[in-house]
Amino acid sequence: MNTMNTKTGRLVGMGILTALVIVLQTFASGFKIANFTPPLSLIPIIIGAILFGELAGAMLGLVFGIVVVLVVISGAEPFSILMLNHSPVMTVIICLIKGVAAGYLSGLIYKLLSGRNNLFALIISSVITPVVNTGIFTIGMLTVFYKLINDTAASAGANNTIVFFFTAFIGINFLIEVI
């Protein structure tokens, strides 16, 4: 009986968190801070990873990635259209991998650290999610999409592509994600 309740609770919890990821990411596509949409859906990914483990975090991260891909394909953000035109396959791959890795690593870090100090484990696993999400995005942008960023920086009159990228694409958005 207890096993059934645990499985049912996990199923219901994952269902609610999945719905939250979808709703929050969809809502966030219409909510802008400067030029960026904050990924509010990282919150249920972190909660799922902590409560149900790294595979649950990865599954929620995959849902996040799929919704991001759908938003990108819809053209809701102007730069995403440029990304799709430049490399549609890599755009999709980066969106999916960053979500899955962020959720998985959040759960894994929590599992590894939670035996000693649960508060510390909670804080670190919560911070690791946006770090991994933004980190993989940054690597993808500075490798696959470097020419696109360079062209965008040049058209904006920026002298340094890397500084332009970190201030225009990462800066405020990353700080909001971590907080």
Phi, psi and chi 1 to 4 in degrees:
 res  aa     phi    psi   chi1   chi2   chi3   chi4
   1 MET       -  -44.9 -175.1   77.1  162.7      -
   2 ASN   -62.3  -38.1 -168.4   14.2      -      -
   3 THR   -63.4  -40.6  -55.4      -      -      -
   4 MET   -63.1  -43.2  178.7   64.5  110.0      -
   5 ASN   -63.7  -38.7  -71.3  -21.7      -      -
   6 THR   -66.1  -44.8  -57.6      -      -      -
   7 LYS   -65.1  -41.5  -73.1 -179.0 -177.2  178.5
   8 THR   -65.6  -44.4  -56.8      -      -      -
   9 GLY   -61.0  -41.0      -      -      -      -
  10 ARG   -65.2  -43.4 -179.1 -179.1  173.8   89.3
  11 LEU   -62.5  -46.7  179.9   65.6      -      -
  12 VAL   -65.1  -45.1  169.3      -      -      -
  13 GLY   -59.4  -45.3      -      -      -      -
  14 MET   -66.3  -36.6  -77.3  -63.8  -67.6      -
  15 GLY   -62.8  -45.1      -      -      -      -
  16 ILE   -64.8  -44.8  -69.0  168.8      -      -
  17 LEU   -65.7  -36.9  -68.8  170.2      -      -
  18 THR   -62.9  -45.3  -60.5      -      -      -
  19 ALA   -61.3  -40.1      -      -      -      -
  20 LEU   -63.7  -41.3  -82.6  170.7      -      -
  21 VAL   -58.8  -47.0  167.5      -      -      -
  22 ILE   -64.4  -48.9  -67.0  167.3      -      -
  23 VAL   -65.1  -47.2  168.2      -      -      -
  24 LEU   -64.9  -40.3  -72.1  173.3      -      -
  25 GLN   -70.2  -37.4 -170.7   57.8   37.4      -
  26 THR   -67.5  -45.1  -56.0      -      -      -
  27 PHE   -62.4  -42.1  165.2   73.1      -      -
  28 ALA   -64.2  -26.3      -      -      -      -
  29 SER   -65.6  -18.9   65.5      -      -      -
  30 GLY  -100.4   -5.2      -      -      -      -
  31 PHE  -107.4  117.4  176.3   67.7      -      -
  32 LYS  -116.9  140.4  -59.4 -105.1 -172.4 -136.8
  33 ILE  -119.0  115.6  -63.9  175.0      -      -
  34 ALA    58.2 -118.0      -      -      -      -
  35 ASN  -106.6   12.6  -70.5  -30.9      -      -
  36 PHE  -118.8  151.4  -56.4  101.1      -      -
  37 THR  -103.8  116.6   56.7      -      -      -
  38 PRO   -70.0  133.6   24.7  -31.0      -      -
  39 PRO   -78.3   79.1   25.8  -28.9      -      -
  40 LEU   -60.2  -22.4  -59.4  173.0      -      -
  41 SER   -71.4   -7.1   53.9      -      -      -
  42 LEU   -66.4  -26.1  -68.2 -178.6      -      -
  43 ILE   -62.5  -52.8  -63.4  165.6      -      -
  44 PRO   -67.0  -25.6   13.0  -20.6      -      -
  45 ILE   -65.0  -45.4  -66.8  170.3      -      -
  46 ILE   -62.6  -45.8  -65.6  165.4      -      -
  47 ILE   -60.1  -46.1  -67.3  168.6      -      -
  48 GLY   -63.7  -40.4      -      -      -      -
  49 ALA   -64.6  -39.5      -      -      -      -
  50 ILE   -72.5  -44.7  -71.3  168.5      -      -
  51 LEU   -75.1  -39.5  -69.0  176.6      -      -
  52 PHE  -117.5   -2.5  -56.3  120.5      -      -
  53 GLY   103.7  174.7      -      -      -      -
  54 GLU   -65.9  -34.4   62.4  -88.8   14.7      -
  55 LEU   -69.0  -37.0  -67.9  179.3      -      -
  56 ALA   -64.9  -41.8      -      -      -      -
  57 GLY   -60.2  -41.1      -      -      -      -
  58 ALA   -65.1  -40.8      -      -      -      -
  59 MET   -64.5  -43.5  -72.8  177.4   15.6      -
  60 LEU   -65.8  -37.1  -68.1  165.3      -      -
  61 GLY   -63.7  -36.2      -      -      -      -
  62 LEU   -65.3  -42.6  178.3   61.5      -      -
  63 VAL   -60.0  -45.4  171.2      -      -      -
  64 PHE   -55.5  -48.5  164.5   70.9      -      -
  65 GLY   -61.0  -40.9      -      -      -      -
  66 ILE   -64.6  -43.0  -69.7  168.8      -      -
  67 VAL   -64.9  -40.1  174.8      -      -      -
  68 VAL   -61.3  -43.5  168.9      -      -      -
  69 VAL   -59.9  -43.6  166.6      -      -      -
  70 LEU   -63.4  -39.0  -66.3  173.7      -      -
  71 VAL   -65.9  -41.9  168.9      -      -      -
  72 VAL   -62.4  -46.2  165.6      -      -      -
  73 ILE   -63.1  -33.9  -70.4  171.7      -      -
  74 SER   -68.8  -16.8   75.2      -      -      -
  75 GLY    78.5   22.5      -      -      -      -
  76 ALA   -63.4  -27.0      -      -      -      -
  77 GLU  -117.7  126.4  -63.8 -178.8    9.8      -
  78 PRO   -56.3  -40.2  -22.2   29.7      -      -
  79 PHE   -66.9  -29.1 -167.2   77.0      -      -
  80 SER   -64.5  -30.7   64.2      -      -      -
  81 ILE   -64.1  -41.8  -63.9  167.0      -      -
  82 LEU   -63.2  -41.0  -63.6  174.3      -      -
  83 MET   -61.8  -45.7  -70.0  172.1   60.5      -
  84 LEU   -62.5  -40.8  -81.8  172.7      -      -
  85 ASN   -66.6  -35.3  -71.7  -23.9      -      -
  86 HIS   -72.8  -47.6 -177.1   76.0      -      -
  87 SER  -159.4   88.7 -179.9      -      -      -
  88 PRO   -62.7  -39.6   13.8  -20.7      -      -
  89 VAL   -66.1  -46.4  171.9      -      -      -
  90 MET   -69.0  -30.9  -73.0  -52.5  -65.0      -
  91 THR   -60.2  -47.9  -60.0      -      -      -
  92 VAL   -65.4  -45.8  170.6      -      -      -
  93 ILE   -59.9  -46.4  -71.2  170.9      -      -
  94 ILE   -62.4  -44.0  -69.6  168.0      -      -
  95 CYS   -60.0  -41.4  -71.8      -      -      -
  96 LEU   -74.4  -45.9  -64.8  177.4      -      -
  97 ILE   -64.4  -41.3  -72.8  176.2      -      -
  98 LYS   -64.8  -36.7   71.4 -173.6 -175.0   83.2
  99 GLY   -69.9  -47.3      -      -      -      -
 100 VAL   -62.3  -47.5  170.8      -      -      -
 101 ALA   -63.9  -40.8      -      -      -      -
 102 ALA   -62.2  -46.0      -      -      -      -
 103 GLY   -66.9  -44.3      -      -      -      -
 104 TYR   -62.6  -49.5 -178.0   82.9      -      -
 105 LEU   -67.3  -31.9  -70.4  172.8      -      -
 106 SER   -61.2  -47.5  177.9      -      -      -
 107 GLY   -66.6  -39.7      -      -      -      -
 108 LEU   -65.4  -45.7 -178.2   62.8      -      -
 109 ILE   -61.4  -43.0  -65.5  -64.7      -      -
 110 TYR   -62.2  -44.0 -176.8   77.7      -      -
 111 LYS   -62.2  -41.6 -177.0  168.3   88.0  173.7
 112 LEU   -70.6  -32.1  -66.8  173.2      -      -
 113 LEU  -100.1  -15.4  -62.6  177.5      -      -
 114 SER   -70.8  -20.4   64.4      -      -      -
 115 GLY   -67.1  -30.0      -      -      -      -
 116 ARG   -91.2  -51.9  -63.6 -179.2 -176.4  108.5
 117 ASN  -147.0  103.9 -176.9  -22.1      -      -
 118 ASN   -64.3  -36.9  -74.4  -16.1      -      -
 119 LEU   -65.2  -44.5  179.4   60.4      -      -
 120 PHE   -61.4  -44.5  177.8   72.9      -      -
 121 ALA   -61.7  -41.1      -      -      -      -
 122 LEU   -63.1  -45.7  178.5   69.8      -      -
 123 ILE   -65.3  -47.7  -68.4  167.9      -      -
 124 ILE   -64.6  -43.9  -62.6  -59.3      -      -
 125 SER   -67.2  -29.7   63.3      -      -      -
 126 SER   -72.6  -35.9  -64.0      -      -      -
 127 VAL   -76.3  -34.4  169.3      -      -      -
 128 ILE   -64.6  -30.2 -160.3   75.3      -      -
 129 THR   -61.2  -56.1  -53.7      -      -      -
 130 PRO   -67.8  -28.8   20.0  -28.8      -      -
 131 VAL   -64.0  -47.0  168.1      -      -      -
 132 VAL   -67.3  -44.7  170.1      -      -      -
 133 ASN   -57.0  -50.3 -177.9   52.9      -      -
 134 THR   -72.6  -36.4  -58.1      -      -      -
 135 GLY   -61.4  -46.4      -      -      -      -
 136 ILE   -68.1  -38.9  -68.1  173.7      -      -
 137 PHE   -59.0  -45.5  172.5   75.5      -      -
 138 THR   -62.5  -46.3  -59.1      -      -      -
 139 ILE   -59.5  -45.5  -68.7  166.9      -      -
 140 GLY   -61.5  -43.0      -      -      -      -
 141 MET   -68.4  -38.9  -65.2  -57.3  -72.4      -
 142 LEU   -82.6   -6.3  -67.3  177.4      -      -
 143 THR  -110.8  -70.4   55.0      -      -      -
 144 VAL   -65.5  -41.0  176.1      -      -      -
 145 PHE  -107.4   19.8  -63.2  103.8      -      -
 146 TYR   -59.1  -44.6 -175.3   80.1      -      -
 147 LYS   -60.1  -40.8 -178.7 -178.6  178.0  -18.2
 148 LEU   -64.0  -43.8 -176.8   60.9      -      -
 149 ILE   -66.2  -41.2  -67.1  169.1      -      -
 150 ASN   -60.4  -45.4 -167.3   37.9      -      -
 151 ASP   -63.2  -41.2  -66.4  -14.1      -      -
 152 THR   -65.0  -42.5  -54.9      -      -      -
 153 ALA   -62.9  -43.1      -      -      -      -
 154 ALA   -63.3  -42.0      -      -      -      -
 155 SER   -69.1  -23.6   69.4      -      -      -
 156 ALA   -87.5   -3.2      -      -      -      -
 157 GLY    81.8   16.8      -      -      -      -
 158 ALA   -80.6  140.7      -      -      -      -
 159 ASN   -84.6  -30.1  -65.1  -30.1      -      -
 160 ASN  -122.4  115.5 -173.0  -41.6      -      -
 161 THR   -62.3  -42.6  -59.0      -      -      -
 162 ILE   -65.3  -46.1  -57.2  -62.7      -      -
 163 VAL   -62.3  -44.1  170.7      -      -      -
 164 PHE   -57.7  -46.2  172.4   79.2      -      -
 165 PHE   -60.7  -49.4  172.5   73.0      -      -
 166 PHE   -68.3  -32.6  -81.7   98.8      -      -
 167 THR   -82.2  -40.0   54.7      -      -      -
 168 ALA   -83.8  -32.4      -      -      -      -
 169 PHE  -107.1  -32.3  -73.6   86.9      -      -
 170 ILE  -105.6  -54.9  -58.3  -63.4      -      -
 171 GLY   -23.6  -89.6      -      -      -      -
 172 ILE   -62.1  -43.8  -63.4  168.9      -      -
 173 ASN   -58.2  -45.2 -168.6   45.8      -      -
 174 PHE   -64.5  -43.0  176.6   69.3      -      -
 175 LEU   -60.8  -40.8  -66.8  174.0      -      -
 176 ILE   -65.1  -42.0  -68.0  167.9      -      -
 177 GLU   -59.3  -46.8  -75.8 -179.4   25.8      -
 178 VAL   -64.9  -42.5  169.8      -      -      -
 179 ILE   -65.7      -  -69.1  168.7      -      -
